[in-house]
Amino acid sequence: MRSLLTRFGEESTLAQDYAHCRAVQKAHGVSYYFATRFFPPETRRAVHALYGFVRYPDQWVDCPDTNTPPEAIRARLDAYERDLIRAVCGEPVSLPPLRAFADVVRRYRIPLRYPLEFLDAMRMDLTRTRYATFEELQTYTWGSASVVGVMMCYILGATGEAALHHASRMGLAMQMTNFLRDVGEDWQRGRIYLPQDELRRFGVAESQIAQGLVDSRWVALMRFQIERCRALYAEAEQGISLLPREAQYPVLLGGRLYARILYAIERNNYDVFRQRARTTHAEKLRLAAATYYEWRYSITTNRSASRM
């Protein structure tokens, strides 16, 4: 990540800034990068910039240098926020993703409160490590994930209330999928994102997570979590038809690719401690083809029905 952080200096052009964001997404957001390639070129560039913007703070919070105290990370986030505001106002800043994303904010008229809410969620990660209920967890996921879906809607030109709602649910579904995949990694960071009341309901203690013990209690908990994630994806997909036609397939595919991680968790017998749930490139290709034909059939069916 450090090489990407310092790849371009003050003199880089806006095109280079966008290219930098593309490289960041290609390196770190493999599944969604695959889907992003199906957007029209201008939209694709904007999505790369959005990813670049959110990746930097996420990296600082999740993978800090061992000698970096939380206060220093908070100061870095505060500086990032100030530079974002400066960049949106047309002032020079040093980081490529801020320059590219500021261009996106202006071009697509994204309300500044959304990226600021994202940064607020990153600050929460510095002090908040447990959540009592799923409802309480959503005070975090709104900023860490749902607003990213909302900002995507502005890029795609679908800013109606219903479209924004479904996009926020897609963001939540993806974030919850991340939480399930990364339980072991998050424990190493001192965090548990699974709601405390749900851990108790299934009889899973924190000591079990620390040991990486996969037993019937853990399997039952994970099945419950996966079922909820799939319901969230299904709810989010109801909003696909509200998007411009050229954006529908890549958004649908992005969600399907992420949801596929849930199958990988099941394939690994719910052991998220010893093996990372991932999809192969061959699986991505098969899913891309199947999703495309399903989407085209749906479009054709809807058109035929509208003529009747």
N, C-alpha and C positions, 0 to 999 in steps of 0.2 A: 504493500500500500504506500510505503514511503516514497518509492520511485514514482508512483503516480501522483503523489502530492506535490512533488517538486519538478515534474517533467517540463512544465512550461513556466516561463517567467513573466515579468510585467509586460513584455513587448509582444506576447502572443496575440494573435488575431482572434476575433470571435469564432471564426471557423475552427481554429485550433482548440478553442475552449470547448466547443461542442464535440470535437473529435476526442478530446481528453475524457469527457463524460461518457462517450461511447466506449472507450477503452476500460473505464472503471466498471461500467455495467457488464461488459463482456467478461471481465475477470471475476466479478463477484456476484453477479445476478444471473447465473447461467440460464435458469428455466425461463424467467421473464424476458431475458435478452432474446431467446429463441423466438418467443411470440412477438416481440417488438419488431422484428424484421418484416412482419407482414403489414405494418402500418405504412401509409404513404410517406415519402421521404421527409417532408416538413414536419409531420406529426412525430415521426420516428426520432428526429433530432430533439424535439421538445421533450419526449419521454426520456431520452438519454440524459438530458440536462436535469430533469426532475430526479432521476435516480442518482446522478452525481451529487446533487444538493443534499439528499437525505443520507447518502452513504457515508459522507465524511463524519458528521456527528455520531452516527451509529457506530462507526469504527472507533472513534475516540472513547465512547462510553463502554463498548463491549470488549475492546482489546487495548486497554491503556498500557503504556509502559509500566513496568512493575514499580518504578520509583516515582510515578506521577500520582500525587494525592488528588482526591476528589475536588478539592478547592481549585486546583490548577485546571482540571478538566472543565469545571464550571466556568472558570475565567475564559477558557478557550471557546466554550459555547456562547458566552456573552459577547465575545469579540466577533464570532461568526455571525451572530444576530445583528450586531451593529454594522458589520460590513455588508450584510445582505441589504439592510435598509439604505446604506450609502449607495450600493450598486443599483438598486431599484431607482434611486434618485439621480442616477447617471454619474455618480462620482467614481473615480478609479479605485479598484481593490485588487488584491494580489492573487486570490485563489480562482483558478479557472472555472470550477463549478458554480461559484457565485456569480461570475460574469455571465455565464451561459444561462443560468437559471433566472437571473434578473431580467435578461432579455425575454425569456419565456413569460415571466410575470407581467411585464409590460405588454408584450405582444398579445397575450391571451387574457389579459385583464383579470388575473388571479388575485382575489382579495388577500392582502398581506397578512391578515390574521391567520390564515391557514398555515403557511410555513412557520409563523411564530408559534402557533399551537403545537406544531411538530417539535420545535426546539424546546418548548416547555416540557413535553413528554420525555425528551432526552435528559433533561435536568432531573426529572423524577427518578430516573434510573440510578442517579448518584446517591439517593437517600432512601428510596422505597424499594424493599426487597420482597414483600409479601402482600397479598391481597385477600381480604376476608371472603369475598363473594365474587361471582361472575359479574354482577352489576358494578361492584367496586373496581374490578379489573378494567372495565370498559372506560373508566375515567382516564386510564392510561392508554388503552388501545385507540381511543378516539384520536389522540394526538399522534401516536406512534404509527398508526396504520390507516384509520378511516379517513383522516384528512388527506392522505396521499391519494386515495381513491377519488375524493372530491376534487383535488387539484387536477387529476387525470381528466375528469369530466370537463373542466374548463378548457383544457388543451383540446379535447375532442369536440367542443362546442355544444355540449349537452348539459345545460345548467338548470333545468327544471327541477322542482323539488323531488319528484319521484326518481329521476335519474341520479341525483345526488344521494338519495337514501340508499338505493341499490348499490351504488359505488362504495358507499361507506361500509356496507355489509360485505362486499367483496374484500375490502381492506381488512376487515375484522376476521374474515375466514382465513385469509392468507397469514395474518399475524398469529392466529390460534394454531394454524398448521406449523408455523415456525416454532411456537412454544412446545408443541408435542415432539417435534423432531429434535429440539435442542435441550430437552430436560437436563441431560447430563452436563452439557456445556454450561448451561445457566447455573446449575448447582455449583460448579467450580467458580463461578463469579459471585457466589453468595446469594443468588436469586432463585425464587420459585414463583413462576407465573401461574401455576395451576391454583385455582381458588382453594383457600384453606378449608372452607366448609365442605367442598367436594372431596378433598383428601380424607377428611374425617368420615364422610358418608361411606366411603369405600374401604375404610380401615387402613389407609396408607399413611404411615408416619414419615417424617422427614428423615429419620434414620434409615428407612428403607431406600429412599432416594439416594442417600449418601453411599449406601452399600451397592446400589445398582441392582437390587433384588427384584427379579421378575417372577411373580407368583400369581395365583388366581386373583388376589386383590388388585394387583397392578393391572392385570389384563382387563378386569372389569372396569376399572377407572379409565383406561385408555379406550376401551370400546365406547364408553359413554362420551368421552371427549371427541372421538372420531365421528360418532353419530351426529353430535352437535355441529361439528365443522361441516359435514356434508349438508346438513340442513341450511347452514349459512350460505354455502356455495349455491344451493338450489334457489334460495331466496334472492341472492345477488343476480343469478342468471335471468330472473324475471325482468330485469332492467335492460338486458342486452338490446332489445328491440327499440329502446328509447334513444340509442346511440345512432349517429350517422352510419349509413350502411358500410362505408369503407373502414369503420372502426370496430364493427361488430365481431368479425371473425377473430382478429388478434386479441381483443379483450376476452372473448369466450375461450380462446385457446390458452391464454395466460392463466385464467382461472382453472381450466381443466388440467394444465400441467402442474400447477401447484397442488391441486386436489390429489393428483397422482401420488404425491408424497405420502398421503395417508395409506394408500395401498402398499407402498414400500414398507411402512411401519408394520402393517399387518403381515407382510411377507417375511419380515424379520422377527415374527412372533412377539411383537410389541417391545422388543429389546432396543431401546433408544440410548442405552448407556454404552454399549460396546461396538455398535455399528451404526453409521450414519445412514438414514433413509434417503435414498436418492433414486432418480430415474436415469436409465441409460439413454444414449443418443438414439438408439434404435426404437426405444419406447416412445421417445418424443416424436420421432418421424411417424410412427404408426398412429399415435394419438392426434397428430396434426392432420393426417389424412382423414381419419374417422370423424374428427370434429368438423373439418371443412365440408365433408359430404352431408353431415347432419345439419350444419348451418345452411347450406345451399338448399337442401330439401325443405327446411323450415321456411326459408324465404320464398321458395316457389309455392309452397302450400298456402302461405299467408296471402300471396298475390292472387292465387286462384280463388281463394275464399272471398277476397275483397271484390272480385268481379261478379260474384253470384248475386 
